[in-house]
Amino acid sequence: MTGLLDPPPNQPGASPPPNDRLGPLLRTMRERAGLTIEQLSGLTKVSPATIEAIEDDRALGTLPELFYRAHVIEILRALGEDPQPWSPRLALLLGQSRQATPPPAPSPSARRRRLAGLGAAASVLGLLVLWGSLPRSSPPTLTEPPASPIEGPVTVEVISREFTTVEYAADGGPAAQLYLREGERAHLIARRRLRVTLLRPSAVDVIYRGEKVDLSAERGSVARLEFPRR
């Protein structure tokens, strides 16, 4: 299928003008393919409201960058486009969105909470100063065993050897998808528990606590891993 971002004639390898809007281009491609938003949603599992927001260029202000990129790639694949040539356009759009989006102004309630927090901190500081001025005797020797150390966050690195999809969920939250090209790395982090689904285990290496995870025992085309490892 010929993409709308193909280089114009006599300009091989040229990129589309930077002011082209991605949302209307995707809408035009969908309409040329004869698909409604609902039909495209059925092909991609992206909700109709999200597709409409992406086509109206409203999604960048409401969706996290990770989900925006994943949804656009799913839409491109459903429309018969190779997502890889679109990566520079996505990177440019995400960079422009970060620069154009000002930090949100604090609401009155947020300001009140901040003042209340400062007042509480001042009270605690005053109590600590008062406590430090009181005479104290030497503490008794404790014979109880030391408490076990608190485990740090769960960190997993996925290194792709070819284009593949990785799905992960942190601390029981909703699952998210990553699309990795050859040579790309993804660092997945959770506070306590991380679940990782590899749609093509043979296409990636998984590093946990500095060591490569043995995936030979994972049978079938999908590997489901849970960290910390049991």
TAFEN-V365847 format. One record per pair of residues at least 4 apart in sequence whose ideal C-beta (glycine too) atoms are under 6 Angstrom apart, sorted by sequence separation. I is the first residue (numbers start at 1). J is the second residue. D is the distance in whole Angstrom. If there is no record, write none. Layout:
I	J	D
I	J	D
This chain:
2	6	6
7	11	5
16	20	5
35	39	5
46	50	5
59	63	5
63	67	5
86	90	6
96	100	6
97	101	6
106	110	4
160	164	6
169	173	6
180	184	4
190	194	4
7	12	6
30	35	5
35	40	5
41	46	6
46	51	6
53	58	4
54	59	4
63	68	4
76	81	4
106	111	5
207	212	6
208	213	5
218	223	4
7	13	6
53	59	4
169	175	4
180	186	6
188	194	6
198	204	6
7	14	4
41	48	5
76	83	5
205	212	6
206	213	4
158	166	5
167	175	5
178	186	5
215	223	6
59	68	6
30	40	6
38	48	6
41	51	6
73	83	4
167	177	5
5	16	5
37	48	5
40	51	6
165	177	6
166	178	5
37	51	5
165	179	6
201	215	5
37	52	6
164	180	6
201	218	5
163	181	5
171	190	5
160	180	4
162	182	5
168	188	5
170	190	4
171	191	5
4	25	5
69	90	6
171	192	6
171	193	6
201	223	4
199	222	6
160	184	5
170	194	6
4	29	6
46	71	5
198	223	4
159	185	5
169	195	5
197	224	5
27	55	4
46	74	6
158	186	5
168	196	5
26	55	6
65	94	5
196	225	5
44	74	4
157	187	6
167	197	4
23	54	6
44	75	6
195	226	5
23	55	5
156	188	5
23	56	6
194	227	4
23	57	4
44	78	5
155	189	5
165	199	5
43	78	4
21	57	6
153	189	6
154	190	5
164	200	5
60	97	4
153	191	6
156	194	6
164	203	4
154	194	5
162	203	5
161	203	5
160	204	5
33	79	6
158	204	5
159	205	4
158	206	6
26	75	6
29	79	5
157	207	4
156	208	5
22	93	6
156	227	6
154	227	5
3	81	5
1	80	4
73	179	5
70	177	5
